[in-house]
Amino acid sequence: MMKIRNYKSSDKNSVISLWKYVFNPQKPYNDPEIAIDMKIKQNDGLFFVAEENYQIIGTIIAGFDGHRGWLYSLALYPQHRRKGIGTQLVKKAIGELKKLGCLKVNLQINSDNAEVVEFYKKNDFLVEDRISMGIII
């Protein structure tokens, strides 16, 4: 049976394996181990895993800065997609952000990832007319 729960330190290697499989991180700032360590330092309880038969099959991270909420690192192994698990992870993260007083949730998607765009549209997200900018520091 699948359940969604908070990330715990013993999940680290399983999450790293999932993220390397799903995201194929090629930039040093996307290194899964660094990302996990940095999120855990926040100690905000906004890192969730989907677990089935004691195996990590999915993740989502949420963030809240007091103004806007963000979703990051929604990942599922391909054999677990299209079963509603991704939607459950999104709803869990948004529910926790609401509890913190968050009024709007944002996320970013690579522009060439049409399948993920459609997933979020089915979960009531809208494409907004924005330009995403960043700097590597």
C-alpha positions in Angstrom: 0.0 0.0 0.0 1.3 3.4 -0.9 1.6 6.1 1.7 3.0 9.7 1.7 5.1 10.7 4.7 7.8 13.2 5.7 11.3 12.5 4.5 13.6 11.0 7.1 17.4 10.7 7.0 17.3 7.0 6.2 15.6 7.8 2.9 18.6 9.7 1.6 20.2 7.0 -0.6 16.8 6.0 -2.1 15.9 9.6 -2.9 19.3 10.2 -4.5 18.8 7.1 -6.7 15.3 8.3 -7.7 16.5 11.8 -8.5 19.5 10.6 -10.5 17.2 8.3 -12.5 14.4 10.8 -13.1 16.3 14.1 -13.4 19.7 13.0 -14.6 21.4 16.0 -12.9 24.2 17.3 -15.0 24.9 20.6 -13.3 26.7 20.8 -9.9 24.0 23.0 -8.4 21.5 20.1 -9.1 23.5 17.5 -7.2 20.9 15.4 -5.3 23.1 15.0 -2.2 23.7 18.7 -1.8 20.0 19.5 -2.5 18.8 17.1 0.2 21.3 18.4 2.7 20.3 22.0 2.1 16.6 21.2 2.4 17.1 19.3 5.6 18.9 22.3 7.1 15.7 24.3 6.6 13.9 22.0 9.1 10.5 23.1 7.7 8.9 19.7 7.4 8.1 20.3 3.7 9.9 17.3 2.1 7.7 14.4 1.4 8.2 10.9 0.0 5.8 8.4 -1.4 6.5 4.9 -0.1 5.2 1.6 -1.3 6.3 -1.8 0.2 9.0 0.1 2.2 10.5 1.4 -1.1 10.7 5.1 -2.0 8.8 5.6 -5.3 8.3 9.3 -5.3 9.2 12.7 -3.8 8.1 16.3 -3.6 9.6 19.3 -1.9 7.8 22.4 -1.0 9.2 25.8 0.1 7.6 28.8 1.7 9.3 32.2 2.2 6.3 33.9 3.9 5.1 35.4 0.6 4.9 32.5 -1.9 5.0 28.8 -1.9 7.1 26.7 -4.3 7.1 23.1 -5.5 10.3 21.3 -6.4 11.5 17.9 -7.2 8.3 16.1 -7.9 9.6 12.7 -9.0 8.2 9.3 -9.6 9.7 6.2 -11.1 8.0 5.7 -14.5 6.2 2.5 -13.5 4.4 4.4 -10.8 3.2 7.3 -13.0 -0.4 7.7 -14.1 -1.8 6.2 -10.9 -2.6 9.4 -9.1 0.5 9.3 -6.9 2.0 12.5 -8.3 -1.3 14.3 -7.7 -1.4 13.0 -4.1 2.1 14.3 -3.6 1.2 17.7 -5.0 -2.0 17.9 -2.8 0.0 16.9 0.3 2.6 19.7 -0.4 -0.1 22.3 -1.1 -2.1 21.3 2.0 1.0 21.8 4.2 1.7 25.2 2.5 -1.9 26.2 3.2 -1.5 25.4 6.9 1.4 27.9 6.9 -0.8 30.6 5.4 0.5 30.4 1.9 -1.9 31.9 -0.7 -0.2 31.1 -4.0 2.1 28.3 -5.1 4.6 28.6 -8.0 6.7 26.1 -9.8 9.0 26.0 -12.7 9.2 23.4 -15.5 11.7 23.0 -18.3 10.0 24.5 -21.4 10.5 21.4 -23.4 8.7 19.1 -20.9 5.2 19.1 -22.3 4.1 16.0 -20.4 4.8 17.7 -17.1 3.1 20.9 -18.2 -0.1 18.8 -18.9 0.2 17.0 -15.5 0.2 20.3 -13.7 -2.6 21.7 -15.8 -4.7 18.7 -14.8 -3.9 19.7 -11.2 -5.4 23.2 -11.7 -2.1 25.0 -12.3 -2.1 27.7 -15.0 0.7 28.8 -17.3 1.5 32.4 -16.3 3.2 35.0 -18.5 6.5 35.2 -16.6 10.1 35.1 -17.4 12.1 32.9 -15.1 15.6 34.2 -14.4 18.5 32.8 -12.3 22.1 33.2 -11.4 24.6 30.6 -10.5 26.5 31.8 -7.5 
